[in-house]
Amino acid sequence: MRGAETVFYPGDRAVLGRPGIAALLQGLREEGYRLIGPTVRGGAIVYDEIQGVEELPAGWTEQQEAGRYRLSRRVDEALFGYAVGPRSLKHLLFVPRLRLVQLRRRGGSISRTDEAEAPPRLAVLGARACDLAAVDVQDRVFVDGPHPDPDYVARRRSLFVIAVQCGQAGGTCFCVSMRTGPRAERGFDLALTELLDEGHRFFVEVGSDAGASLLARVGAPRAGEDDARAAFEISRRTATQMGRKLETDGIKELFYRNLEHPRWDDVAERCLGCTSCTLACPTCFCSTVEDVTDVAADDGRDAAVAERFRRWDSCFSLDHSYLHGGSVRASRRARYRQWLTHKLATWIDQFGTSGCVGCGRCITWCPVGIDITEEAAAIRAGDGAVAAGKG
């Protein structure tokens, strides 16, 4: 790390070479952050813990279509030359499994532990505009609602974000339709645009005081107007490359009018009910609770531990809508209708925004290639068609 050469403030711009990215990551580690970044694992580019710049997916990209994801090599050594992988930031903030309380009995006494461990300080590198839009959506649920979730709030407050402005769109991307990308305007501490012309460098935008402080520590020079124009041109060009489009005008009312549309029968015949779409979705937040009991002997005395966990669930599972006497949504038709109508319609009434950010993950990772944009278009095309008696 070099001494500070320039003072930066939110809204300022700088430029870094690849060694500068390594210096940023080193600076975050020195501040006690665990690094989360894109890396190649299990045949995909995923957000996972990394140690440094050498683990980034240099020279890799991916090909995405409905039900299809493949890695391929690029002709250059771009560090961020891909769209989005199967993971979003959801698993870092709304964790897949969280212990809520522990009860321990020893002899005749029972003790209770419900103090959650302090979450780790995480620094995320590579967050895309759709990912940040999804975090904003989940903030409305877990932070801004009447009952904030303490674990989510704690993780959110300790998160440092280095966003990356998309340099190419994926085959299933439609963030332009949802007005969530491809350019991130807020929600980050620093944002990078990778420039590959005339040398490998990164245009950096400062989004917070913490980002400004880190950038000053690495001695980054201010960016010139040529770099700024090149970066904004990349975002403009990426916006023209969307692999999908979703017409959003009047979409809430469209779905309210078509709860009995025959398309729901068609999609139910193809849907496996596997929950992949909800697991890949960066905004879905369905959960359930599970109780676990462990009985053991301890120092010759009876001991037992009972724990309650919150874990991810899906509205595609039969038990999710179970009430006394049975499931409210017993058919796959009803469950898919619930998911898509909530995502594109009732979510707007609940939280003032759509539940979809146009990342395309639900399309890519559906085993049978069901396409949310295609389903919405089919309902719009047959607006008003009714199949009576289908609940």
Solvent accessible surface area in square Angstrom, and as a share of the most:
residue,aa,sasa,rsa
1,M,95,0.42
2,R,143,0.52
3,G,58,0.56
4,A,73,0.57
5,E,109,0.49
6,T,33,0.19
7,V,95,0.55
8,F,7,0.03
9,Y,138,0.53
10,P,66,0.41
11,G,60,0.58
12,D,34,0.18
13,R,94,0.34
14,A,0,0.00
15,V,26,0.15
16,L,12,0.06
17,G,31,0.30
18,R,83,0.30
19,P,108,0.68
20,G,12,0.12
21,I,1,0.00
22,A,37,0.29
23,A,25,0.20
24,L,1,0.00
25,L,4,0.02
26,Q,83,0.37
27,G,0,0.00
28,L,1,0.00
29,R,110,0.40
30,E,95,0.42
31,E,64,0.29
32,G,50,0.48
33,Y,28,0.11
34,R,107,0.39
35,L,6,0.03
36,I,8,0.04
37,G,0,0.00
38,P,1,0.01
39,T,7,0.04
40,V,54,0.31
41,R,96,0.35
42,G,90,0.87
43,G,52,0.50
44,A,8,0.06
45,I,3,0.01
46,V,14,0.08
47,Y,13,0.05
48,D,41,0.21
49,E,64,0.29
50,I,3,0.02
51,Q,90,0.40
52,G,10,0.09
53,V,20,0.11
54,E,123,0.55
55,E,50,0.22
56,L,10,0.05
57,P,3,0.02
58,A,21,0.16
59,G,0,0.00
60,W,74,0.26
61,T,18,0.10
62,E,12,0.06
63,Q,90,0.40
64,Q,9,0.04
65,E,78,0.35
66,A,39,0.30
67,G,37,0.35
68,R,101,0.37
69,Y,19,0.07
70,R,133,0.48
71,L,42,0.21
72,S,32,0.21
73,R,131,0.48
74,R,60,0.22
75,V,160,0.92
76,D,43,0.22
77,E,93,0.42
78,A,1,0.01
79,L,0,0.00
80,F,7,0.03
81,G,6,0.06
82,Y,8,0.03
83,A,1,0.01
84,V,6,0.03
85,G,7,0.07
86,P,31,0.19
87,R,99,0.36
88,S,6,0.04
89,L,2,0.01
90,K,11,0.05
91,H,43,0.19
92,L,16,0.08
93,L,3,0.02
94,F,3,0.01
95,V,18,0.10
96,P,60,0.38
97,R,124,0.45
98,L,24,0.12
99,R,91,0.33
100,L,67,0.33
101,V,27,0.15
102,Q,26,0.12
103,L,72,0.36
104,R,77,0.28
105,R,87,0.32
106,R,101,0.37
107,G,37,0.36
108,G,90,0.86
109,S,73,0.47
110,I,120,0.61
111,S,62,0.40
112,R,159,0.58
113,T,49,0.29
114,D,66,0.34
115,E,127,0.57
116,A,67,0.52
117,E,157,0.71
118,A,94,0.73
119,P,28,0.17
120,P,49,0.31
121,R,107,0.39
122,L,14,0.07
123,A,2,0.01
124,V,1,0.00
125,L,3,0.02
126,G,0,0.00
127,A,0,0.00
128,R,1,0.01
129,A,5,0.04
130,C,9,0.06
131,D,1,0.01
132,L,17,0.08
133,A,23,0.18
134,A,2,0.02
135,V,10,0.06
136,D,40,0.21
137,V,7,0.04
138,Q,4,0.02
139,D,20,0.10
140,R,82,0.30
141,V,27,0.15
142,F,21,0.09
143,V,49,0.28
144,D,102,0.53
145,G,20,0.19
146,P,125,0.79
147,H,158,0.70
148,P,72,0.45
149,D,25,0.13
150,P,110,0.69
151,D,13,0.07
152,Y,1,0.00
153,V,20,0.11
154,A,36,0.28
155,R,43,0.16
156,R,66,0.24
157,R,202,0.74
158,S,26,0.17
159,L,20,0.10
160,F,7,0.03
161,V,6,0.03
162,I,1,0.00
163,A,0,0.00
164,V,2,0.01
165,Q,3,0.01
166,C,15,0.09
167,G,35,0.33
168,Q,47,0.21
169,A,20,0.15
170,G,10,0.09
171,G,20,0.19
172,T,1,0.00
173,C,15,0.09
174,F,1,0.00
175,C,11,0.06
176,V,61,0.35
177,S,20,0.13
178,M,24,0.11
179,R,189,0.69
180,T,29,0.17
181,G,16,0.16
182,P,10,0.06
183,R,37,0.13
184,A,6,0.05
185,E,128,0.57
186,R,164,0.60
187,G,44,0.43
188,F,20,0.08
189,D,20,0.11
190,L,0,0.00
191,A,0,0.00
192,L,0,0.00
193,T,0,0.00
194,E,21,0.09
195,L,0,0.00
196,L,73,0.36
197,D,74,0.38
198,E,158,0.71
199,G,46,0.45
200,H,59,0.26
201,R,44,0.16
202,F,0,0.00
203,F,0,0.00
204,V,0,0.00
205,E,23,0.10
206,V,6,0.03
207,G,36,0.34
208,S,28,0.18
209,D,107,0.55
210,A,55,0.42
211,G,0,0.00
212,A,6,0.04
213,S,63,0.41
214,L,2,0.01
215,L,0,0.00
216,A,14,0.11
217,R,75,0.27
218,V,10,0.06
219,G,3,0.03
220,A,1,0.01
221,P,77,0.48
222,R,122,0.44
223,A,24,0.19
224,G,41,0.40
225,E,114,0.51
226,D,101,0.52
227,D,21,0.11
228,A,5,0.04
229,R,146,0.53
230,A,26,0.20
231,A,0,0.00
232,F,76,0.32
233,E,70,0.31
234,I,21,0.11
235,S,8,0.05
236,R,136,0.50
237,R,100,0.37
238,T,0,0.00
239,A,34,0.27
240,T,98,0.57
241,Q,78,0.35
242,M,41,0.18
243,G,33,0.32
244,R,50,0.18
245,K,158,0.67
246,L,8,0.04
247,E,76,0.34
248,T,28,0.16
249,D,96,0.50
250,G,46,0.44
251,I,13,0.06
252,K,46,0.20
253,E,81,0.36
254,L,1,0.01
255,F,0,0.00
256,Y,83,0.32
257,R,137,0.50
258,N,1,0.01
259,L,74,0.37
260,E,54,0.24
261,H,10,0.05
262,P,57,0.36
263,R,52,0.19
264,W,1,0.00
265,D,43,0.22
266,D,59,0.30
267,V,1,0.00
268,A,19,0.15
269,E,151,0.68
270,R,79,0.29
271,C,10,0.06
272,L,97,0.48
273,G,20,0.19
274,C,61,0.36
275,T,27,0.16
276,S,32,0.20
277,C,19,0.11
278,T,6,0.03
279,L,87,0.43
280,A,11,0.08
281,C,11,0.07
282,P,6,0.04
283,T,0,0.00
284,C,14,0.09
285,F,50,0.21
286,C,38,0.22
287,S,43,0.28
288,T,41,0.24
289,V,81,0.46
290,E,47,0.21
291,D,93,0.48
292,V,64,0.37
293,T,94,0.55
294,D,86,0.44
295,V,112,0.64
296,A,57,0.44
297,A,91,0.70
298,D,41,0.21
299,D,124,0.64
300,G,82,0.79
301,R,126,0.46
302,D,99,0.51
303,A,8,0.06
304,A,17,0.13
305,V,20,0.11
306,A,39,0.30
307,E,36,0.16
308,R,102,0.37
309,F,22,0.09
310,R,25,0.09
311,R,93,0.34
312,W,45,0.16
313,D,30,0.15
314,S,3,0.02
315,C,10,0.06
316,F,5,0.02
317,S,33,0.21
318,L,92,0.46
319,D,113,0.58
320,H,59,0.26
321,S,14,0.09
322,Y,123,0.47
323,L,118,0.58
324,H,189,0.84
325,G,74,0.71
326,G,27,0.26
327,S,28,0.18
328,V,93,0.54
329,R,56,0.20
330,A,74,0.58
331,S,48,0.31
332,R,96,0.35
333,R,16,0.06
334,A,8,0.06
335,R,22,0.08
336,Y,6,0.02
337,R,41,0.15
338,Q,55,0.24
339,W,11,0.04
340,L,0,0.00
341,T,11,0.06
342,H,39,0.17
343,K,4,0.02
344,L,1,0.01
345,A,0,0.00
346,T,45,0.26
347,W,4,0.01
348,I,50,0.25
349,D,87,0.45
350,Q,108,0.48
351,F,45,0.19
352,G,57,0.55
353,T,31,0.18
354,S,23,0.15
355,G,0,0.00
356,C,14,0.09
357,V,4,0.02
358,G,1,0.01
359,C,10,0.06
360,G,3,0.03
361,R,1,0.00
362,C,17,0.10
363,I,0,0.00
364,T,3,0.02
365,W,77,0.27
366,C,16,0.09
367,P,79,0.50
368,V,68,0.39
369,G,19,0.18
370,I,12,0.06
371,D,8,0.04
372,I,3,0.01
373,T,8,0.05
374,E,88,0.40
375,E,1,0.01
376,A,3,0.03
377,A,58,0.45
378,A,25,0.20
379,I,0,0.00
380,R,75,0.27
381,A,94,0.73
382,G,24,0.23
383,D,61,0.32
384,G,49,0.47
385,A,42,0.32
386,V,103,0.59
387,A,23,0.18
388,A,90,0.70
389,G,83,0.80
390,K,87,0.37
391,G,69,0.66
